[in-house]
Amino acid sequence: MLEDKELVEVRNLVNHMVVYKIDELNRRIVFQPFETKKVTVDELRRLNYQHGGRVLLHNYLCVLNDELRTEFGIDPSVVEYD
């Protein structure tokens, strides 16, 4: 199991900005088109449980960690995701 403080690469899959906000952490993250950033596992888990966060993780942002993808219910065999 991944630790909350571990960093995971996340890539924007679309040709426009993707923005999310985690109020508990007082963080607002902006992904420019096709940008890749390193984000903590804790932040991604919080995003997954937040309203609309699951949609972002499944359709707009690519989590570059198979273990975390499985945790979020993203099928690792989906070619379009990569």
Secondary structure, 3 states (H helix, E strand, C coil): CCCCCCEEEEEECCCCCEEEEEHHHCEEEEECCCCEEEEEHHHHHHHHHCCCHHHHHHHHEEECCHHHHHHCCCCCCCHHHC
